[in-house]
Amino acid sequence: MRRDTRREAKTTVHSCCHVHAYCRLVKILIVTAFYPPENTIAAQRPLSWARAWAVSGHEVTVLTVQRDGANLGEAGNGVVGVRVLGVSPSGGFAWLRQTYRRMARKSLPQGAASIAPATSNRKKLLGWFKSRGLLSSVRWPDVYDFWTAPALKAVGGETFDVVISTFGPPAVFAIGESLRRRGQTKKWVLDFRDLWTENPSFRGFPIVRWFERRAENRYLKLADAVTTVSEPLAETLRRRRKEVSVFTNGFERENVDPSLTSSAVLPSPPEKVIRYTGSLYWPHQDPTPLFRALRARSEAGRGRIRVEFYGPGLERIRNLAATEKVSSCVTVFDSCTREESLRLQQTADALLFFESPSTPGREGILTGKLFEYLAARKPILAVGVGSQSLAGRLIAECDAGFCVEHDDSKIERFLSSVEQAKFSIEPRGLPERFSRRKIADEMLRFITSL
């Protein structure tokens, strides 16, 4: 007998909260490949929706990927009233993903070669595949295509008032389209956390791009509404769909524990610590200018700054640090849990943020990581970020750090301020409009008005 791949959390239907005066309760399905306990910032957007909408009394189901060892029934940071429908992908999903990641690790050049062009044909070919987005959860072909059929089977004949597919991978759109065509939802919403065919980081493959574009146009035409995370991304999408609404990422007050900033939680090291948590998208997010400044400080005998990176696939950072001769003050750690990541952010002396808004198409990216950093209320060193970029304007508005672009002298001034604990800024945190709860409530009003 075939194993049932579904694991459902207990469903509880709350009475409608008096703060939210909606006319009737709505049955909502959120289709997302990423959801807690998956340790990624992409999981936080659908989590915030599920939490807020369930508290408002609506019937919320999350359709997501069942990963090995994940207890989805207890996922979601204590969200009550949300049914989590975990479905395992079929076929060679796990094997393909593990094989590709193993090949990617082996392809990384070592030492001084870490920033030099790859020499072997195999490395060049793999680098070309990666730059186009192979198995990236953004472009076709993608391993999450193995998830579409089992996910639809798990939903069965159930019907919903609204289905929201939050991208990527493209599979979430395919699932939503199928439910819309079958008449299993009254309304279908496309949510773009990132762009698909116009993604600036992953260009796609020459022949496959035509099929991707055709599929995306079909989804944009069939959907009842389209949402995204920033106005520049919305402007890009409006070239193909006139009405696009913006609901930004934000911060979770529930995740910010002031007690974590106590010196009793983490002993103060002799050096000042600047931390980065999460993935890095090379070459768009490049720490080379920072490493140059660290090397100059070390050569001048000013070495009381330590930079720590926590995240997946950061071998290249370790190699780059060796190339720039700053390994003594740069440490790379493996990924940690979300709770540990928040603790590390709040106990750092400063936080490190990378972006490349000068790269065409990336000026509209406003990642959830930035909101986490702002909520931690620590000074932010924004490398590659100009004050006029979207991320730069937000940092300036919150008086939360320095946007240094690639200017070594500006980086040095920030590092000196960290070392001497003399900041001319006092981070104010976030304007209330960036509360994830507030944004989720605004999106709920939008989808219930469809």
C-alpha positions as CSV (number, residue, x, y, z in Angstrom):
1,M,0.0,0.0,0.0
2,R,1.3,3.4,-0.9
3,R,2.4,5.6,2.0
4,D,0.1,8.6,2.7
5,T,2.4,11.6,2.4
6,R,0.0,14.0,4.0
7,R,0.4,15.3,7.6
8,E,-2.3,17.7,8.7
9,A,-2.2,19.9,11.8
10,K,-5.3,20.2,13.9
11,T,-7.8,22.7,12.6
12,T,-9.4,25.2,14.9
13,V,-11.9,27.8,13.8
14,H,-11.9,31.0,15.9
15,S,-14.7,33.4,16.3
16,C,-14.1,36.7,14.4
17,C,-11.9,39.1,16.4
18,H,-13.8,42.3,17.2
19,V,-11.0,44.4,15.8
20,H,-11.6,43.0,12.3
21,A,-15.1,43.7,11.1
22,Y,-15.4,41.5,8.0
23,C,-18.9,40.6,6.7
24,R,-18.3,36.9,6.6
25,L,-15.7,34.3,7.3
26,V,-13.6,33.3,4.3
27,K,-12.0,29.9,3.5
28,I,-8.5,30.5,2.4
29,L,-5.8,28.2,0.9
30,I,-2.2,29.5,1.0
31,V,0.0,27.6,-1.5
32,T,3.7,27.9,-0.5
33,A,6.8,25.7,-0.9
34,F,8.3,27.3,2.2
35,Y,6.7,27.3,5.6
36,P,8.0,26.8,9.2
37,P,9.8,24.8,10.4
38,E,11.6,25.5,7.1
39,N,14.5,27.8,8.1
40,T,14.2,30.5,5.5
41,I,13.0,34.0,5.3
42,A,10.7,33.0,2.5
43,A,8.6,31.1,5.1
44,Q,7.8,34.2,7.1
45,R,5.5,35.9,4.6
46,P,2.9,33.1,4.4
47,L,3.3,32.5,8.2
48,S,2.3,36.0,8.9
49,W,-0.7,35.7,6.8
50,A,-1.8,32.4,8.4
51,R,-1.4,33.8,11.9
52,A,-3.3,37.0,11.3
53,W,-6.1,35.6,9.2
54,A,-6.7,32.7,11.6
55,V,-6.9,35.1,14.5
56,S,-9.4,37.1,12.5
57,G,-11.7,34.1,12.5
58,H,-11.1,32.9,8.9
59,E,-10.6,29.2,8.0
60,V,-7.0,29.0,6.8
61,T,-5.2,26.0,5.2
62,V,-1.5,26.1,4.2
63,L,-0.5,23.7,1.4
64,T,3.3,23.2,1.7
65,V,6.1,20.8,1.1
66,Q,6.5,18.0,3.7
67,R,10.3,17.7,4.3
68,D,12.0,14.8,6.1
69,G,11.8,15.1,9.8
70,A,9.6,18.2,9.8
71,N,6.6,18.2,12.2
72,L,4.3,20.5,10.3
73,G,1.6,19.9,12.9
74,E,3.7,21.9,15.4
75,A,5.0,24.3,12.8
76,G,4.3,28.0,12.6
77,N,5.5,29.4,16.0
78,G,2.3,28.5,17.8
79,V,-0.2,29.5,15.2
80,V,-3.6,28.2,16.3
81,G,-6.5,27.6,14.0
82,V,-4.4,26.9,10.9
83,R,-4.5,23.6,9.1
84,V,-1.1,22.7,7.6
85,L,-1.3,20.3,4.8
86,G,2.2,18.9,4.2
87,V,2.7,16.9,1.0
88,S,5.9,15.1,0.0
89,P,7.1,15.6,-3.6
90,S,7.1,12.5,-5.8
91,G,9.8,11.1,-8.0
92,G,13.5,12.1,-7.6
93,F,12.9,15.4,-5.8
94,A,15.3,14.8,-2.9
95,W,17.9,12.9,-5.0
96,L,18.1,15.7,-7.6
97,R,18.4,18.5,-5.0
98,Q,21.0,16.7,-3.0
99,T,23.0,15.7,-6.1
100,Y,22.9,19.3,-7.5
101,R,24.0,20.8,-4.1
102,R,26.8,18.3,-3.8
103,M,28.1,19.2,-7.3
104,A,27.8,22.9,-6.6
105,R,30.0,22.5,-3.4
106,K,32.6,20.5,-5.3
107,S,32.7,23.1,-8.1
108,L,33.7,25.9,-5.8
109,P,37.3,26.9,-6.4
110,Q,39.6,27.0,-3.4
111,G,41.9,29.6,-1.9
112,A,43.1,32.3,-4.3
113,A,41.1,30.8,-7.1
114,S,37.8,31.6,-5.4
115,I,37.4,34.8,-7.3
116,A,39.1,33.7,-10.5
117,P,37.3,32.3,-13.5
118,A,36.7,28.6,-13.3
119,T,39.3,26.6,-15.2
120,S,37.6,23.3,-15.9
121,N,34.8,22.8,-18.4
122,R,32.7,21.1,-15.7
123,K,33.0,24.1,-13.4
124,K,32.2,26.5,-16.3
125,L,29.2,24.5,-17.3
126,L,27.9,24.3,-13.7
127,G,28.5,28.0,-13.2
128,W,26.5,28.7,-16.4
129,F,23.6,26.5,-15.1
130,K,23.6,28.2,-11.7
131,S,23.6,31.7,-13.3
132,R,20.5,30.7,-15.3
133,G,18.7,29.4,-12.3
134,L,18.8,25.6,-12.6
135,L,17.0,24.0,-9.7
136,S,16.8,27.5,-8.1
137,S,13.1,27.5,-7.1
138,V,12.8,30.4,-9.5
139,R,13.3,29.2,-13.0
140,W,12.4,26.1,-15.0
141,P,13.5,23.3,-14.9
142,D,12.9,23.0,-11.1
143,V,12.7,20.1,-8.7
144,Y,9.5,21.4,-7.2
145,D,7.7,20.4,-10.4
146,F,7.7,17.0,-8.8
147,W,5.4,18.5,-6.1
148,T,2.5,19.7,-8.2
149,A,0.7,16.4,-8.8
150,P,0.9,15.1,-5.2
151,A,-0.2,18.5,-3.9
152,L,-3.3,18.6,-6.1
153,K,-4.1,15.0,-5.1
154,A,-3.9,15.9,-1.5
155,V,-6.3,18.8,-1.9
156,G,-8.7,16.5,-3.6
157,G,-12.1,18.0,-4.4
158,E,-12.0,20.6,-1.5
159,T,-13.2,24.1,-2.4
160,F,-12.1,27.5,-1.2
161,D,-13.1,31.1,-1.4
162,V,-9.6,32.3,-2.1
163,V,-6.4,30.5,-3.1
164,I,-3.1,32.5,-2.8
165,S,0.0,31.2,-4.6
166,T,3.1,32.8,-3.3
167,F,6.1,32.6,-5.7
168,G,8.6,30.8,-6.1
169,P,8.8,28.1,-7.2
170,P,6.6,28.2,-10.3
171,A,4.9,25.0,-9.1
172,V,2.8,27.1,-6.7
173,F,1.3,28.9,-9.7
174,A,0.6,25.6,-11.5
175,I,-1.3,24.3,-8.5
176,G,-3.3,27.5,-8.2
177,E,-4.2,27.6,-11.9
178,S,-5.4,23.9,-11.7
179,L,-7.6,24.7,-8.7
180,R,-9.0,27.8,-10.5
181,R,-9.7,26.0,-13.7
182,R,-11.5,23.1,-11.8
183,G,-13.7,25.6,-10.1
184,Q,-12.3,24.7,-6.6
185,T,-11.7,28.4,-5.8
186,K,-13.8,31.5,-6.4
187,K,-10.8,33.7,-6.5
188,W,-7.1,33.2,-7.2
189,V,-4.3,35.5,-6.2
190,L,-0.7,35.5,-7.5
191,D,1.9,36.8,-5.0
192,F,5.4,37.5,-6.3
193,R,8.0,37.5,-3.6
194,D,10.5,37.5,-6.5
195,L,10.1,38.0,-10.2
196,W,10.0,34.9,-12.4
197,T,10.8,35.4,-16.1
198,E,12.2,38.9,-15.4
199,N,14.3,37.8,-12.4
200,P,17.5,39.8,-12.5
201,S,19.5,37.1,-10.7
202,F,18.6,34.1,-12.8
203,R,18.2,34.7,-16.5
204,G,16.8,31.3,-17.4
205,F,17.6,29.1,-20.4
206,P,17.3,30.3,-24.0
207,I,14.6,27.8,-25.2
208,V,12.9,27.3,-21.9
209,R,12.4,31.0,-21.4
210,W,9.7,31.0,-24.2
211,F,7.7,28.3,-22.3
212,E,8.2,30.1,-19.0
213,R,7.0,33.4,-20.5
214,R,4.0,31.8,-22.1
215,A,3.0,30.1,-18.8
216,E,3.5,33.2,-16.8
217,N,1.3,35.3,-19.2
218,R,-1.4,32.6,-18.8
219,Y,-1.3,32.8,-15.1
220,L,-1.3,36.6,-15.0
221,K,-4.4,36.6,-17.3
222,L,-6.3,34.0,-15.3
223,A,-5.6,35.3,-11.8
224,D,-8.2,37.5,-10.1
225,A,-5.5,39.6,-8.5
226,V,-1.7,40.0,-8.5
227,T,0.4,41.2,-5.5
228,T,4.1,41.8,-4.9
229,V,6.5,43.1,-2.2
230,S,7.7,46.4,-3.7
231,E,6.6,49.2,-6.0
232,P,9.5,48.6,-8.5
233,L,8.6,45.0,-8.9
234,A,5.0,46.0,-9.3
235,E,6.0,48.4,-12.1
236,T,7.7,45.6,-13.9
237,L,4.7,43.3,-13.6
238,R,2.3,46.1,-14.7
239,R,3.9,46.1,-18.2
240,R,2.0,42.8,-18.6
241,R,-0.9,43.1,-16.1
242,K,-2.4,46.5,-15.4
243,E,-3.5,46.0,-11.8
244,V,-0.8,44.9,-9.3
245,S,-1.0,45.7,-5.6
246,V,1.9,46.0,-3.2
247,F,2.1,44.4,0.2
248,T,5.7,44.7,1.5
249,N,7.6,42.3,3.7
250,G,7.8,43.4,7.3
251,F,8.9,42.6,10.8
252,E,7.4,40.4,13.5
253,R,7.2,42.0,17.0
254,E,6.5,38.5,18.4
255,N,10.0,37.4,17.3
256,V,11.7,40.3,19.0
257,D,12.6,39.5,22.6
258,P,14.3,42.5,24.4
259,S,15.8,40.2,27.0
260,L,18.0,38.7,24.3
261,T,20.1,41.8,24.3
262,S,21.2,41.2,27.8
263,S,24.9,40.7,28.2
264,A,24.1,37.6,30.3
265,V,22.8,35.8,27.2
266,L,26.0,36.1,25.2
267,P,29.3,37.0,26.8
268,S,30.9,40.1,25.3
269,P,34.0,39.1,23.3
270,P,37.1,41.3,23.2
271,E,36.4,42.2,19.6
272,K,33.3,44.0,18.3
273,V,31.2,41.6,16.3
274,I,29.4,42.4,13.0
275,R,27.1,39.6,11.9
276,Y,25.4,38.4,8.7
277,T,22.7,35.8,8.7
278,G,21.3,34.0,5.7
279,S,22.2,33.2,2.1
280,L,24.4,35.3,-0.2
281,Y,23.6,35.6,-3.9
282,W,26.9,35.8,-5.7
283,P,28.0,38.1,-7.4
284,H,25.2,40.5,-6.7
285,Q,25.9,40.5,-2.9
286,D,29.7,40.9,-2.7
287,P,31.7,41.3,0.6
288,T,34.9,42.2,-1.2
289,P,34.9,45.9,-0.3
290,L,34.4,45.1,3.3
291,F,37.2,42.6,3.3
292,R,39.5,45.2,1.7
293,A,38.7,47.6,4.5
294,L,39.3,44.8,7.1
295,R,42.7,44.0,5.6
296,A,43.7,47.7,5.6
297,R,42.8,47.9,9.3
298,S,44.7,44.7,10.1
299,E,47.8,46.0,8.3
300,A,47.5,49.3,10.3
301,G,47.2,47.3,13.6
302,R,43.5,48.1,14.1
303,G,42.1,44.6,14.4
304,R,39.3,44.7,17.0
305,I,36.5,43.9,14.6
306,R,35.2,40.4,13.9
307,V,32.8,39.6,11.1
308,E,30.7,36.5,11.4
309,F,28.6,34.9,8.6
310,Y,25.9,32.3,9.4
311,G,24.1,30.6,6.5
312,P,24.0,27.9,3.8
313,G,26.5,27.6,1.0
314,L,29.0,30.2,2.3
315,E,32.2,28.3,1.3
316,R,33.0,31.0,-1.2
317,I,33.1,33.6,1.6
318,R,35.6,31.6,3.5
319,N,37.8,31.3,0.4
320,L,37.4,35.0,-0.4
321,A,38.5,35.9,3.1
322,A,41.6,33.8,2.6
323,T,42.3,35.5,-0.7
324,E,42.0,38.9,1.0
325,K,44.1,37.8,4.0
326,V,41.4,38.5,6.5
327,S,40.7,34.9,7.7
328,S,41.8,35.9,11.2
329,C,38.9,38.3,11.6
330,V,36.2,36.6,9.4
331,T,34.4,33.4,10.5
332,V,31.9,31.4,8.6
333,F,29.4,29.2,10.4
334,D,26.8,26.8,9.1
335,S,23.1,27.6,9.1
336,C,21.3,28.0,12.4
337,T,17.7,27.9,13.5
338,R,15.5,31.0,13.0
339,E,15.4,31.5,16.8
340,E,19.2,31.4,17.0
341,S,19.5,33.7,14.0
342,L,17.3,36.3,15.7
343,R,19.4,35.9,18.9
344,L,22.6,36.4,16.9
345,Q,21.2,39.6,15.3
346,Q,20.1,41.1,18.6
347,T,23.4,40.4,20.4
348,A,25.7,41.7,17.6
349,D,27.4,45.1,17.8
350,A,26.3,45.7,14.2
351,L,24.7,43.9,11.3
352,L,25.8,43.4,7.7
353,F,23.6,43.8,4.7
354,F,24.4,43.3,1.0
355,E,22.6,44.3,-2.1
356,S,23.4,45.5,-5.7
357,P,20.6,47.9,-6.8
358,S,22.9,49.0,-9.6
359,T,22.3,45.6,-11.2
360,P,19.3,46.1,-13.7
361,G,16.2,44.7,-12.1
362,R,17.5,44.4,-8.5
363,E,16.6,47.9,-7.5
364,G,13.2,46.8,-6.5
365,I,14.3,44.0,-4.2
366,L,13.3,44.6,-0.6
367,T,14.1,41.3,1.2
368,G,12.6,40.3,4.5
369,K,16.1,40.1,6.0
370,L,16.3,43.9,6.1
371,F,13.1,44.1,8.2
372,E,14.5,41.5,10.6
373,Y,17.7,43.6,10.9
374,L,15.7,46.8,11.5
375,A,13.6,45.1,14.2
376,A,16.8,44.0,16.0
377,R,17.6,47.8,16.4
378,K,21.3,47.4,15.6
379,P,23.4,49.6,13.3
380,I,23.4,48.3,9.8
381,L,26.4,48.4,7.4
382,A,24.8,48.3,4.0
383,V,27.5,47.3,1.4
384,G,26.6,47.8,-2.2
385,V,23.6,49.9,-1.2
386,G,23.2,53.5,-2.2
387,S,21.1,56.0,-0.2
388,Q,18.7,56.5,-3.2
389,S,17.9,52.8,-3.6
390,L,14.8,51.3,-2.2
391,A,16.7,49.5,0.6
392,G,18.8,52.6,1.2
393,R,15.8,54.9,1.6
394,L,14.3,52.5,4.1
395,I,17.5,52.4,6.2
396,A,17.8,56.2,6.1
397,E,14.1,56.6,7.0
398,C,14.6,54.5,10.1
399,D,18.0,56.1,10.9
400,A,19.3,52.6,11.1
401,G,22.8,52.6,9.6
402,F,25.1,53.6,6.8
403,C,24.7,52.9,3.1
404,V,28.3,52.8,1.9
405,E,27.9,51.4,-1.6
406,H,31.4,50.1,-2.4
407,D,33.3,53.0,-0.8
408,D,36.2,51.8,1.3
409,S,36.5,55.0,3.2
410,K,32.8,55.0,4.3
411,I,33.2,51.4,5.4
412,E,36.2,52.3,7.5
413,R,34.3,55.1,9.2
414,F,31.5,52.7,10.1
415,L,34.0,50.1,11.4
416,S,35.8,52.8,13.5
417,S,32.4,53.8,15.0
418,V,31.7,50.1,15.8
419,E,35.1,49.7,17.4
420,Q,34.8,52.8,19.5
421,A,31.1,52.3,20.2
422,K,30.5,55.9,19.1
423,F,27.6,56.0,16.7
424,S,26.2,59.2,15.5
425,I,22.9,57.3,14.9
426,E,20.4,55.7,17.2
427,P,18.4,53.2,15.2
428,R,14.7,53.9,15.6
429,G,13.5,50.5,14.6
430,L,10.6,50.4,12.1
431,P,7.6,52.6,11.3
432,E,4.5,50.8,12.3
433,R,3.3,50.4,8.7
434,F,5.9,47.7,8.3
435,S,4.4,45.4,11.0
436,R,3.8,42.1,9.4
437,R,0.5,41.9,11.3
438,K,-0.7,45.2,9.9
439,I,0.4,44.3,6.4
440,A,-1.4,40.9,6.7
441,D,-4.6,42.7,7.8
442,E,-4.4,45.0,4.9
443,M,-4.0,42.1,2.5
444,L,-6.9,40.3,4.1
445,R,-9.1,43.4,3.5
446,F,-7.9,43.3,-0.1
447,I,-8.6,39.7,-0.8
448,T,-12.0,39.7,0.9
449,S,-13.0,42.7,-1.3
450,L,-12.4,40.7,-4.5
